[in-house]
Amino acid sequence: MSDNTHIDSSYDESQIQVLEGLEAVRKRPGMYIGSTSTKGLHHLIYEIVANSIDEALADRCDKIEIIVHKDKSVTVIDNGSGIPVGIHPKMGIPTLEVVHTILHAGGKFGSGAYSVSGGLHGVGASVVNALSETMEVKVCRDGHIYRQKYSRGTPVTPVEIIGDTDEHGTTTTFKPDPEIFDVIDFDFDTMVTRYREMAFLNGGVRIRLIDERTEEKIVKDLHYEGGIASFVEYLNKHKDVVHDNVIYIYGKKDSNIAEIALQYNTGYTETVFSYANNIATSEGGTHLTGFRTAITKVYNDYARKFNFLKENDKNLVGEDVREGLTAIVSIKLLDPQFEGQTKTKLGNSDIRGFVESIVTEKLTIFMEENPSIAKIILEKALTAARAREAARKARDLTRRKSALETSTLPGKLADCSEKDASLTEIFIVEGDSAGGSAKQGRERRIQAILPLWGKMLNVEKSRVDKVFDNEKLLPVIIALGAGIGDDFDTSKLRYNKIIIMADADVDGAHIRMLLLTFFYRYMRPLVEEGHVYLAMPPLFKIQKGKEERYAFDEKELESVFKETGWSKEDSSVNIQRYKGLGEMNPEQLWQTTMNPETRMIKRVSVEDAIAADEVFVTFMGDKVEPRKEYIHAHAKDVTNLDI
């Protein structure tokens, strides 16, 4: 809590407004933090850190430290101005207590304290307090150190002065309540990913993460003076870029600030992330629309002016100019209007024109001042346009007049009879042998089977026209019936669950990864809306006499022996290790892997789009070195290579 940050004296007790009390948080925690799983657990840290980030946005903080202690408590320290501690003019109790015990109490509802803020609901500190077994808050402010302790949302000490200091800032230590959370186990890698993003978005702010739970504590310093330009460099670190320097655009109008950074790589996918007041707007919004409209216009105007496009040529479209684009669009605004409680889409109508105007002006200047880079970008876009036209012709073959019309379905598909897509599921099965067993063992009314053979196209290294030419992927596209890329529409999906069923070995893992890459790159809503699953076939069959048991891994195998009292040394006990799905007969495959009553399947979800993008680029991209680095870093975690 150094003294190198300007203190804004306008942030005082009178600016803390109270909207309602702190009832029901412990009864319905999911309403406030999403869930009581690991995701909700991490949300507690984020709520406290968000307050520190808001201080940084107000130019009152440049250092944040987050510590995970051995006892599973967490400390967040910032060098902001410190939460006000005087008596609140309306509530008649210390303002520090108001902030931590009353819902919707904060400095973000009035004017003056925060011109820009992400935490508009004002529930952060009080909700974290309500869901913590213990909490202690120390405030360095006005020459003193103030402290108050709480338990499950209730103060257990008054606000008291425990010392003097010249520093300023807030230190919050909380221990999540085991009565609320399923498991209290913070994932440090998840934290690093999340707060690296915050450090990029707030260039100059230093975020330090410390994990004290390991034998030798782990320290991660996240500090990027380059801000979002460094963010783009980070996202492109495993890709081959087509121009060295990141294009950075900055603009301000009234209280609105726009920052955009972009750089092209040799790949074929668009990687664009947008933010409003540091909040990830995964569904985009007006700021992203303004950006996309502007770059399409700028490139077309430039292409016409300098004869990249001839008089009779068609204009480039959005997907042409965004092929291989990595970009960050970050907006800071006074009164953001987010659509829905999840804050994933920005709705401010004036922001579209604001961003579009700034990007058009600044990018046009950049292109004309850097003709060599402009040429590289335009030639890439023109090549993408030619591929798009080839893909259009192939795409027309995959479109069906009716979502349930069967005459054009793949020959190998064994379709189900149920016409209500919400009740159906399709198994995409590795190999004809397993596919045959699955077809015989399935529930024909609701389960469809699509066998695939051999390895399919790695779409991470291919343009969309190659996808439509691929004999392994085309049956998948046609069977699902919902289109591909910008045309993908989940309302036309023929099955509610898409279940990938592959062998529990290295080849099976590769096939799963290839399919997941395809779904993520070309049918992302399929993953985001929870339609994709992984079948979990057993690895072992244990039989004694007429009694059979199945185990999905070595640990469960041990549990079977413990539960039954059987012995591995008993000659009457037979342990069969399955090498592939094809070794199971139809009845076994149904019983272990396909029966909705008894099977185990895992839903594929995307918790963090940036982390997901990095995984696909690392494992499926052109560069070998990132894969080697990953294997070296995680080799110690491998327990059974063929599972």
C-alpha positions as CSV (number, residue, x, y, z in Angstrom):
1,M,0.0,0.0,0.0
2,S,2.5,2.6,-1.2
3,D,1.8,6.3,-1.3
4,N,2.3,6.9,-5.0
5,T,-1.3,7.0,-6.0
6,H,-3.5,10.1,-6.1
7,I,-6.2,10.1,-3.5
8,D,-9.6,11.5,-4.6
9,S,-11.1,13.2,-1.5
10,S,-14.5,13.3,-3.2
11,Y,-15.0,9.6,-2.2
12,D,-16.5,9.8,1.3
13,E,-19.2,8.5,3.5
14,S,-22.1,10.4,1.9
15,Q,-21.5,8.6,-1.5
16,I,-22.4,5.2,-0.1
17,Q,-26.0,4.6,-0.9
18,V,-28.2,1.8,0.5
19,L,-30.7,0.1,-1.7
20,E,-31.8,-3.0,0.3
21,G,-30.7,-5.4,3.1
22,L,-28.6,-8.5,3.1
23,E,-31.4,-11.1,3.3
24,A,-31.5,-14.4,1.5
25,V,-27.9,-14.5,0.3
26,R,-27.1,-17.6,2.4
27,K,-30.4,-19.2,1.5
28,R,-30.0,-18.7,-2.2
29,P,-26.2,-18.2,-2.9
30,G,-26.6,-19.2,-6.6
31,M,-28.6,-16.1,-7.3
32,Y,-25.6,-14.0,-6.4
33,I,-22.5,-16.0,-7.4
34,G,-23.9,-18.4,-10.0
35,S,-23.4,-21.7,-8.1
36,T,-21.8,-23.2,-5.0
37,S,-19.4,-25.2,-7.1
38,T,-15.8,-24.2,-7.9
39,K,-17.0,-21.6,-10.2
40,G,-19.0,-19.8,-7.5
41,L,-16.0,-20.2,-5.1
42,H,-13.7,-18.4,-7.5
43,H,-16.4,-15.7,-8.0
44,L,-15.9,-14.7,-4.3
45,I,-12.3,-13.6,-5.1
46,Y,-13.4,-11.9,-8.2
47,E,-16.0,-9.8,-6.4
48,I,-13.4,-8.4,-4.0
49,V,-10.7,-7.9,-6.7
50,A,-13.4,-6.1,-8.8
51,N,-13.6,-3.5,-6.1
52,S,-9.8,-3.0,-6.3
53,I,-9.9,-2.9,-10.1
54,D,-12.6,-0.1,-9.8
55,E,-10.1,1.8,-7.7
56,A,-7.6,1.3,-10.5
57,L,-10.1,2.6,-13.1
58,A,-10.5,5.7,-10.9
59,D,-6.7,6.2,-10.9
60,R,-6.4,5.5,-7.2
61,C,-4.7,2.1,-7.2
62,D,-1.9,0.5,-9.1
63,K,-1.0,-2.6,-7.0
64,I,-3.2,-5.6,-6.1
65,E,-2.1,-8.7,-4.3
66,I,-4.1,-11.9,-4.0
67,I,-2.9,-14.6,-1.5
68,V,-4.4,-18.1,-1.1
69,H,-3.4,-19.4,2.3
70,K,-2.9,-22.9,3.6
71,D,-6.1,-22.8,5.6
72,K,-8.1,-22.1,2.4
73,S,-8.7,-18.5,3.2
74,V,-7.9,-15.7,0.7
75,T,-6.4,-12.2,1.2
76,V,-6.8,-9.4,-1.3
77,I,-4.7,-6.3,-0.7
78,D,-4.8,-3.0,-2.8
79,N,-3.3,0.4,-2.4
80,G,-6.4,2.3,-3.3
81,S,-7.9,5.0,-1.2
82,G,-9.4,2.7,1.3
83,I,-13.1,2.1,2.1
84,P,-14.7,5.0,4.0
85,V,-14.9,4.2,7.7
86,G,-16.9,7.2,9.2
87,I,-20.5,7.0,10.3
88,H,-22.9,6.7,7.4
89,P,-25.2,9.7,7.3
90,K,-28.3,7.6,6.6
91,M,-27.6,4.3,8.4
92,G,-26.0,5.7,11.5
93,I,-23.3,3.0,11.6
94,P,-19.8,2.9,10.3
95,T,-19.7,3.0,6.5
96,L,-17.2,0.1,6.4
97,E,-19.9,-2.0,8.2
98,V,-22.6,-0.8,5.8
99,V,-20.5,-1.9,2.8
100,H,-20.0,-5.4,4.2
101,T,-23.4,-6.1,5.8
102,I,-26.0,-4.5,3.5
103,L,-26.8,-5.7,0.0
104,H,-26.6,-3.0,-2.8
105,A,-24.5,-0.6,-0.7
106,G,-21.5,0.9,-2.5
107,G,-19.9,3.9,-4.1
108,K,-21.1,3.1,-7.6
109,F,-24.7,4.1,-7.4
110,G,-24.2,7.9,-7.1
111,S,-21.8,10.2,-8.9
112,G,-18.3,11.4,-8.0
113,A,-16.7,8.3,-6.4
114,Y,-16.4,6.2,-9.6
115,S,-16.8,7.6,-13.1
116,V,-16.3,4.0,-14.5
117,S,-17.1,0.8,-12.7
118,G,-17.7,-2.9,-13.6
119,G,-19.4,-3.9,-10.3
120,L,-22.7,-2.0,-10.9
121,H,-24.8,-4.2,-8.7
122,G,-22.9,-3.2,-5.5
123,V,-23.3,-6.7,-4.0
124,G,-19.7,-7.8,-4.0
125,A,-18.3,-7.3,-0.5
126,S,-21.5,-8.0,1.3
127,V,-22.2,-11.2,-0.6
128,V,-18.7,-12.5,0.0
129,N,-19.1,-11.7,3.7
130,A,-22.4,-13.5,3.9
131,L,-20.9,-16.6,2.3
132,S,-17.7,-16.6,4.4
133,E,-17.2,-18.4,7.6
134,T,-15.0,-15.5,8.7
135,M,-14.0,-12.2,7.2
136,E,-11.6,-9.5,8.4
137,V,-11.2,-6.1,6.7
138,K,-8.4,-3.7,7.4
139,V,-8.5,-0.2,6.0
140,C,-5.5,2.2,5.8
141,R,-6.9,5.7,5.6
142,D,-6.6,9.1,7.1
143,G,-3.5,8.2,9.0
144,H,-5.0,5.2,10.8
145,I,-5.5,1.4,10.4
146,Y,-9.1,0.4,10.9
147,R,-10.3,-3.1,11.3
148,Q,-13.6,-5.0,11.6
149,K,-14.2,-8.8,11.8
150,Y,-17.3,-10.7,10.7
151,S,-18.7,-14.2,10.8
152,R,-21.2,-15.4,8.1
153,G,-22.2,-11.8,7.4
154,T,-22.5,-10.6,10.9
155,P,-20.0,-8.2,12.6
156,V,-18.3,-9.8,15.6
157,T,-16.2,-6.7,16.5
158,P,-16.8,-3.0,16.1
159,V,-14.9,-0.9,13.6
160,E,-11.8,-0.1,15.6
161,I,-8.4,1.7,15.2
162,I,-5.6,-0.8,15.6
163,G,-2.6,1.4,14.6
164,D,-1.3,4.4,12.7
165,T,0.0,4.5,9.1
166,D,1.0,6.8,6.2
167,E,-0.3,4.2,3.7
168,H,-3.7,3.8,2.1
169,G,-5.7,0.9,0.8
170,T,-7.9,-2.0,1.8
171,T,-6.9,-5.6,2.9
172,T,-9.7,-8.2,2.9
173,T,-9.2,-11.7,4.3
174,F,-12.1,-14.2,4.0
175,K,-12.6,-17.9,4.5
176,P,-15.4,-19.5,2.3
177,D,-18.0,-21.2,4.4
178,P,-18.0,-25.0,4.2
179,E,-21.7,-25.0,5.0
180,I,-22.3,-23.2,1.6
181,F,-19.7,-24.6,-0.8
182,D,-19.5,-28.1,-2.1
183,V,-15.7,-28.1,-2.1
184,I,-13.3,-25.4,-1.0
185,D,-10.4,-25.8,-3.4
186,F,-9.1,-22.8,-5.3
187,D,-7.5,-23.6,-8.7
188,F,-4.4,-21.4,-8.9
189,D,-4.1,-21.9,-12.7
190,T,-7.7,-20.6,-13.2
191,M,-6.8,-17.6,-11.0
192,V,-3.7,-16.8,-13.0
193,T,-5.7,-16.9,-16.3
194,R,-8.4,-14.6,-14.9
195,Y,-6.1,-12.0,-13.3
196,R,-3.7,-12.0,-16.2
197,E,-6.7,-10.8,-18.3
198,M,-7.3,-8.1,-15.7
199,A,-3.6,-7.0,-15.8
200,F,-3.7,-6.8,-19.6
201,L,-6.9,-4.7,-19.6
202,N,-5.5,-2.3,-17.0
203,G,-2.0,-1.6,-18.4
204,G,0.3,-0.5,-15.6
205,V,-1.6,-2.1,-12.7
206,R,0.5,-4.8,-11.0
207,I,-1.4,-7.9,-9.9
208,R,0.6,-10.4,-7.8
209,L,-0.8,-13.9,-7.1
210,I,0.6,-16.0,-4.3
211,D,-0.2,-19.6,-3.5
212,E,0.9,-20.6,0.0
213,R,-0.6,-24.1,-0.1
214,T,2.3,-25.8,-1.9
215,E,5.6,-26.8,-0.2
216,E,7.3,-23.9,-1.9
217,K,4.9,-21.1,-2.4
218,I,4.2,-20.0,-5.9
219,V,4.3,-16.3,-6.9
220,K,3.0,-14.9,-10.2
221,D,3.6,-11.3,-11.1
222,L,1.2,-10.0,-13.7
223,H,2.2,-6.6,-15.0
224,Y,1.9,-5.3,-18.6
225,E,2.8,-1.7,-19.4
226,G,1.7,-2.5,-23.0
227,G,-1.9,-3.1,-21.9
228,I,-4.1,-4.6,-24.5
229,A,-1.4,-4.5,-27.2
230,S,0.5,-6.9,-24.9
231,F,-2.7,-8.9,-24.6
232,V,-2.8,-9.4,-28.4
233,E,0.8,-10.4,-28.4
234,Y,0.1,-13.0,-25.7
235,L,-2.9,-14.4,-27.7
236,N,-0.7,-14.7,-30.8
237,K,2.4,-16.2,-29.0
238,H,1.9,-19.6,-30.5
239,K,0.8,-18.4,-33.9
240,D,2.8,-17.1,-36.9
241,V,1.9,-13.4,-37.3
242,V,1.9,-11.7,-40.7
243,H,3.0,-8.3,-39.4
244,D,5.3,-7.7,-36.5
245,N,3.7,-4.7,-34.6
246,V,0.3,-4.8,-33.0
247,I,-2.0,-2.0,-34.4
248,Y,-3.2,0.0,-31.4
249,I,-6.1,2.5,-31.6
250,Y,-7.2,4.8,-28.8
251,G,-10.0,7.3,-28.8
252,K,-12.0,9.4,-26.3
253,K,-15.2,11.3,-26.5
254,D,-16.9,12.9,-23.5
255,S,-16.7,10.2,-20.8
256,N,-16.3,7.3,-23.2
257,I,-12.9,5.7,-23.9
258,A,-12.2,3.1,-26.5
259,E,-9.0,1.0,-26.8
260,I,-8.5,-1.4,-29.7
261,A,-5.5,-3.6,-30.5
262,L,-5.3,-6.0,-33.5
263,Q,-2.8,-8.2,-35.3
264,Y,-3.2,-10.8,-38.0
265,N,-1.7,-14.3,-38.0
266,T,-1.5,-17.0,-40.7
267,G,-4.4,-19.0,-39.2
268,Y,-7.9,-19.1,-40.4
269,T,-9.9,-18.4,-37.2
270,E,-11.0,-15.1,-35.7
271,T,-10.0,-14.5,-32.1
272,V,-11.7,-11.3,-30.9
273,F,-12.5,-10.6,-27.2
274,S,-14.5,-7.6,-26.2
275,Y,-14.8,-5.8,-22.8
276,A,-16.9,-3.0,-21.2
277,N,-15.4,-1.6,-18.0
278,N,-13.2,-4.7,-17.7
279,I,-16.3,-7.1,-17.9
280,A,-15.9,-9.7,-20.6
281,T,-18.8,-9.3,-23.0
282,S,-18.8,-12.8,-24.5
283,E,-21.9,-12.1,-26.5
284,G,-20.4,-8.9,-27.9
285,G,-22.7,-5.9,-28.2
286,T,-22.6,-2.4,-29.8
287,H,-18.9,-1.9,-29.3
288,L,-18.0,-5.1,-31.1
289,T,-20.5,-4.3,-33.9
290,G,-19.0,-0.9,-34.4
291,F,-15.5,-2.4,-34.6
292,R,-16.5,-5.1,-37.1
293,T,-18.4,-2.6,-39.3
294,A,-15.4,-0.2,-39.3
295,I,-12.7,-2.7,-40.3
296,T,-14.8,-4.1,-43.1
297,K,-15.5,-0.5,-44.5
298,V,-11.8,0.6,-44.1
299,Y,-10.4,-2.5,-45.9
300,N,-12.9,-2.2,-48.8
301,D,-12.3,1.5,-49.2
302,Y,-8.5,0.9,-49.2
303,A,-8.9,-2.0,-51.6
304,R,-10.9,0.1,-54.0
305,K,-8.6,3.2,-53.7
306,F,-5.4,1.2,-54.4
307,N,-6.9,-1.3,-57.0
308,F,-6.8,-4.5,-54.9
309,L,-10.5,-4.7,-55.9
310,K,-11.3,-4.0,-59.5
311,E,-14.4,-2.3,-60.7
312,N,-16.5,-5.5,-61.2
313,D,-15.2,-7.3,-58.1
314,K,-17.5,-7.9,-55.2
315,N,-16.8,-6.2,-51.9
316,L,-15.0,-8.1,-49.1
317,V,-17.4,-9.3,-46.4
318,G,-16.8,-9.4,-42.6
319,E,-15.6,-13.0,-42.4
320,D,-13.0,-12.2,-45.2
321,V,-11.4,-9.4,-43.3
322,R,-11.5,-11.2,-39.9
323,E,-9.8,-14.4,-41.0
324,G,-6.7,-14.8,-38.9
325,L,-7.5,-11.7,-36.9
326,T,-6.7,-11.4,-33.2
327,A,-8.1,-8.4,-31.5
328,I,-9.1,-6.9,-28.2
329,V,-11.9,-4.3,-28.0
330,S,-12.1,-2.6,-24.6
331,I,-14.5,0.2,-23.8
332,K,-14.7,2.3,-20.6
333,L,-18.0,4.2,-20.2
334,L,-20.0,6.0,-17.5
335,D,-23.3,4.2,-17.6
336,P,-23.0,0.7,-19.3
337,Q,-26.2,-1.0,-20.2
338,F,-25.8,-4.7,-20.2
339,E,-28.4,-7.0,-21.6
340,G,-29.4,-9.6,-19.0
341,Q,-28.2,-10.3,-15.5
342,T,-25.1,-12.0,-16.8
343,K,-23.6,-8.8,-18.3
344,T,-22.5,-10.6,-21.4
345,K,-23.7,-8.1,-24.1
346,L,-23.3,-4.3,-24.2
347,G,-26.4,-2.5,-25.3
348,N,-25.5,1.2,-25.3
349,S,-26.6,2.4,-28.8
350,D,-24.3,5.4,-28.9
351,I,-21.2,3.2,-28.4
352,R,-21.5,1.6,-31.9
353,G,-21.1,4.9,-33.7
354,F,-18.4,6.0,-31.2
355,V,-16.3,2.9,-31.9
356,E,-17.0,2.8,-35.6
357,S,-15.9,6.4,-36.0
358,I,-12.7,6.1,-34.1
359,V,-11.6,2.8,-35.7
360,T,-12.5,4.1,-39.2
361,E,-10.4,7.3,-38.7
362,K,-7.4,5.7,-37.0
363,L,-7.2,2.5,-39.0
364,T,-7.4,4.4,-42.3
365,I,-4.5,6.6,-41.3
366,F,-2.5,3.5,-40.2
367,M,-3.2,1.7,-43.5
368,E,-2.1,4.7,-45.6
369,E,1.0,5.2,-43.5
370,N,2.0,1.5,-43.6
371,P,1.3,0.3,-47.2
372,S,3.4,-2.8,-46.8
373,I,1.3,-4.1,-43.8
374,A,-1.9,-3.0,-45.6
375,K,-1.0,-5.1,-48.6
376,I,-0.3,-8.2,-46.5
377,I,-3.7,-7.8,-44.7
378,L,-5.6,-7.1,-48.0
379,E,-4.0,-10.1,-49.8
380,K,-5.0,-12.4,-46.9
381,A,-8.5,-11.1,-47.0
382,L,-8.8,-11.6,-50.8
383,T,-7.6,-15.2,-50.5
384,A,-10.2,-15.7,-47.8
385,A,-12.8,-14.3,-50.1
386,R,-11.9,-16.8,-52.8
387,A,-12.1,-19.7,-50.3
388,R,-15.4,-18.4,-49.0
389,E,-16.9,-18.5,-52.5
390,A,-15.6,-22.1,-52.9
391,A,-17.1,-23.0,-49.5
392,R,-20.4,-21.4,-50.4
393,K,-20.9,-23.8,-53.3
394,A,-20.1,-26.7,-51.0
395,R,-22.2,-25.3,-48.2
396,D,-25.3,-25.3,-50.4
397,L,-25.0,-29.1,-50.7
398,T,-25.2,-29.5,-46.9
399,R,-28.3,-27.3,-46.4
400,R,-31.5,-29.2,-46.1
401,K,-35.0,-27.9,-46.9
402,S,-36.4,-29.4,-43.7
403,A,-34.5,-30.1,-40.5
404,L,-36.1,-33.6,-40.3
405,E,-35.9,-34.5,-44.0
406,T,-34.0,-37.8,-44.2
407,S,-33.4,-38.2,-47.9
408,T,-30.1,-36.3,-47.8
409,L,-28.8,-37.7,-44.5
410,P,-25.4,-39.5,-44.5
411,G,-25.6,-43.2,-45.5
412,K,-23.8,-44.4,-42.4
413,L,-26.2,-42.6,-40.1
414,A,-28.7,-44.8,-38.2
415,D,-31.3,-42.1,-37.3
416,C,-33.8,-42.2,-34.4
417,S,-37.5,-42.2,-34.9
418,E,-38.4,-39.4,-32.4
419,K,-39.1,-36.1,-34.2
420,D,-38.8,-33.9,-31.1
421,A,-35.2,-32.8,-31.2
422,S,-35.2,-31.9,-27.4
423,L,-35.6,-35.6,-26.6
424,T,-32.9,-37.0,-29.0
425,E,-29.2,-37.7,-28.9
426,I,-26.6,-38.7,-31.5
427,F,-23.5,-40.8,-30.7
428,I,-20.6,-40.0,-33.0
429,V,-18.7,-43.3,-32.7
430,E,-15.1,-44.1,-33.5
431,G,-14.9,-47.0,-36.0
432,D,-17.3,-49.2,-37.9
433,S,-17.0,-52.1,-35.4
434,A,-18.1,-50.0,-32.4
435,G,-20.6,-48.3,-34.6
436,G,-22.2,-51.6,-35.4
437,S,-22.5,-52.6,-31.7
438,A,-23.9,-49.2,-30.9
439,K,-26.5,-49.5,-33.6
440,Q,-27.6,-52.8,-32.3
441,G,-27.6,-51.8,-28.6
442,R,-29.2,-48.4,-28.8
443,E,-32.6,-47.2,-27.9
444,R,-33.8,-46.6,-31.5
445,R,-36.6,-44.2,-30.6
446,I,-34.3,-41.4,-29.2
447,Q,-30.7,-42.5,-30.1
448,A,-29.0,-42.0,-33.4
449,I,-25.6,-43.5,-34.3
450,L,-23.0,-41.9,-36.7
451,P,-19.9,-44.1,-37.1
452,L,-16.7,-42.3,-38.2
453,W,-13.6,-44.1,-39.4
454,G,-10.0,-42.8,-39.4
455,K,-8.9,-39.4,-38.4
456,M,-10.7,-36.3,-39.7
457,L,-9.4,-32.9,-40.8
458,N,-7.6,-30.7,-38.3
459,V,-9.7,-27.6,-38.8
460,E,-7.2,-25.5,-36.8
461,K,-4.9,-25.7,-39.9
462,S,-7.6,-25.5,-42.6
463,R,-9.9,-23.0,-44.3
464,V,-13.6,-23.4,-44.3
465,D,-13.6,-24.6,-48.0
466,K,-11.5,-27.6,-46.9
467,V,-14.0,-28.4,-44.2
468,F,-16.8,-28.8,-46.7
469,D,-14.6,-31.0,-48.9
470,N,-13.7,-33.4,-46.0
471,E,-15.5,-36.7,-46.2
472,K,-15.1,-37.3,-42.4
473,L,-16.6,-33.9,-41.3
474,L,-19.3,-33.5,-44.0
475,P,-21.5,-36.4,-42.5
476,V,-21.4,-34.7,-39.1
477,I,-22.4,-31.3,-40.6
478,I,-25.3,-32.9,-42.5
479,A,-26.5,-35.1,-39.6
480,L,-26.7,-32.2,-37.1
481,G,-28.6,-30.1,-39.7
482,A,-27.8,-26.7,-38.1
483,G,-25.3,-25.3,-40.6
484,I,-21.8,-24.2,-39.9
485,G,-19.8,-21.0,-39.1
486,D,-21.9,-17.8,-39.4
487,D,-24.8,-19.8,-40.7
488,F,-24.9,-22.1,-37.6
489,D,-28.3,-22.1,-35.9
490,T,-29.0,-24.2,-32.8
491,S,-32.8,-23.9,-33.4
492,K,-32.3,-26.2,-36.4
493,L,-30.3,-28.8,-34.5
494,R,-31.7,-32.3,-35.0
495,Y,-30.4,-33.7,-31.7
496,N,-30.3,-32.2,-28.2
497,K,-27.2,-34.2,-27.1
498,I,-24.1,-34.8,-29.3
499,I,-22.1,-37.5,-27.6
500,I,-18.6,-38.3,-28.8
501,M,-17.9,-42.0,-28.1
502,A,-14.2,-42.9,-28.7
503,D,-11.8,-45.5,-27.3
504,A,-10.1,-44.7,-24.0
505,D,-6.6,-44.6,-25.6
506,V,-4.3,-42.1,-27.3
507,D,-6.0,-42.4,-30.7
508,G,-9.4,-42.0,-29.1
509,A,-8.2,-38.9,-27.3
510,H,-6.9,-37.5,-30.6
511,I,-10.3,-38.1,-32.3
512,R,-12.1,-36.4,-29.4
513,M,-9.8,-33.4,-29.7
514,L,-10.3,-33.1,-33.5
515,L,-14.0,-33.2,-33.1
516,L,-14.0,-30.7,-30.2
517,T,-11.8,-28.4,-32.2
518,F,-14.2,-28.5,-35.1
519,F,-17.2,-27.9,-32.9
520,Y,-15.5,-25.0,-31.1
521,R,-14.3,-23.3,-34.2
522,Y,-17.3,-23.8,-36.5
523,M,-20.2,-24.6,-34.2
524,R,-19.3,-22.8,-31.0
525,P,-22.9,-22.3,-29.8
526,L,-23.1,-26.1,-29.7
527,V,-20.5,-26.1,-27.0
528,E,-21.5,-22.8,-25.3
529,E,-25.1,-24.0,-24.9
530,G,-24.1,-27.4,-23.5
531,H,-25.1,-29.8,-26.3
532,V,-21.7,-31.6,-26.5
533,Y,-20.8,-34.6,-24.3
534,L,-18.1,-37.1,-24.0
535,A,-19.1,-40.8,-23.4
536,M,-17.2,-42.5,-20.6
537,P,-16.9,-46.2,-21.5
538,P,-15.5,-48.4,-18.8
539,L,-11.8,-49.4,-18.9
540,F,-12.3,-52.7,-17.0
541,K,-14.9,-55.5,-16.7
542,I,-14.6,-57.6,-13.5
543,Q,-16.4,-60.9,-13.4
544,K,-16.9,-63.6,-10.8
545,G,-19.2,-66.3,-11.7
546,K,-22.4,-64.8,-13.2
547,E,-21.8,-61.4,-11.4
548,E,-20.3,-58.6,-13.5
549,R,-19.0,-55.2,-12.5
550,Y,-17.4,-52.4,-14.5
551,A,-14.8,-49.8,-13.6
552,F,-14.0,-46.6,-15.4
553,D,-10.5,-46.3,-14.2
554,E,-7.9,-47.8,-11.8
555,K,-9.3,-46.0,-8.8
556,E,-12.8,-47.4,-9.4
557,L,-11.3,-50.8,-10.0
558,E,-9.9,-50.7,-6.5
559,S,-13.3,-49.6,-5.2
560,V,-15.0,-52.6,-6.8
561,F,-12.7,-55.0,-5.0
562,K,-13.1,-53.2,-1.7
563,E,-16.9,-53.1,-2.1
564,T,-17.4,-56.8,-3.1
565,G,-14.6,-58.3,-1.0
566,W,-13.2,-60.0,-4.1
567,S,-9.5,-60.6,-4.4
568,K,-7.3,-60.0,-7.5
569,E,-5.5,-63.2,-6.6
570,D,-8.7,-65.3,-6.7
571,S,-8.5,-67.4,-9.9
572,S,-12.3,-67.3,-10.2
573,V,-12.1,-63.5,-10.6
574,N,-11.6,-62.4,-14.2
575,I,-10.4,-58.9,-15.0
576,Q,-10.8,-57.8,-18.6
577,R,-9.2,-54.5,-19.7
578,Y,-11.0,-53.1,-22.8
579,K,-8.7,-52.0,-25.5
580,G,-11.5,-50.4,-27.5
581,L,-15.3,-50.0,-27.8
582,G,-15.4,-52.7,-30.5
583,E,-14.6,-55.4,-27.8
584,M,-18.0,-54.8,-26.2
585,N,-21.0,-56.6,-27.5
586,P,-24.2,-54.5,-28.1
587,E,-25.7,-55.4,-24.7
588,Q,-22.5,-54.5,-22.8
589,L,-22.1,-51.2,-24.7
590,W,-25.8,-50.3,-23.9
591,Q,-25.4,-51.2,-20.3
592,T,-22.1,-49.4,-19.6
593,T,-22.0,-46.5,-22.0
594,M,-25.4,-45.7,-23.7
595,N,-28.2,-46.4,-21.2
596,P,-29.3,-42.9,-19.9
597,E,-30.1,-44.6,-16.6
598,T,-26.7,-46.1,-15.9
599,R,-24.1,-44.5,-18.1
600,M,-21.6,-41.8,-17.3
601,I,-21.2,-38.9,-19.7
602,K,-19.4,-35.6,-19.3
603,R,-20.7,-32.3,-20.6
604,V,-18.2,-30.2,-22.4
605,S,-18.3,-26.6,-21.3
606,V,-16.3,-23.4,-21.9
607,E,-15.6,-21.6,-18.7
608,D,-13.0,-19.3,-20.2
609,A,-12.9,-18.5,-23.9
610,I,-9.3,-17.3,-23.8
611,A,-8.1,-20.4,-22.1
612,A,-10.1,-22.6,-24.5
613,D,-8.6,-20.8,-27.5
614,E,-5.1,-21.3,-26.1
615,V,-5.7,-25.0,-25.6
616,F,-6.8,-25.5,-29.2
617,V,-4.0,-23.4,-30.6
618,T,-1.4,-25.3,-28.4
619,F,-2.6,-28.8,-29.3
620,M,-3.9,-28.4,-32.8
621,G,-1.9,-25.5,-34.3
622,D,1.1,-25.5,-36.6
623,K,3.8,-24.9,-34.0
624,V,5.3,-28.0,-32.3
625,E,7.2,-26.2,-29.6
626,P,4.2,-25.1,-27.5
627,R,3.1,-28.8,-27.4
628,K,6.5,-29.9,-26.2
629,E,6.5,-27.2,-23.5
630,Y,3.1,-28.3,-22.3
631,I,4.2,-32.0,-22.2
632,H,7.3,-31.1,-20.2
633,A,5.4,-29.0,-17.8
634,H,2.7,-31.6,-17.2
635,A,4.5,-34.9,-17.6
636,K,4.5,-35.4,-13.8
637,D,0.7,-35.3,-13.8
638,V,0.3,-38.3,-16.1
639,T,-0.7,-41.5,-14.2
640,N,-2.0,-43.7,-17.0
641,L,-1.0,-42.7,-20.6
642,D,-3.7,-44.7,-22.4
643,I,-6.7,-43.5,-20.5
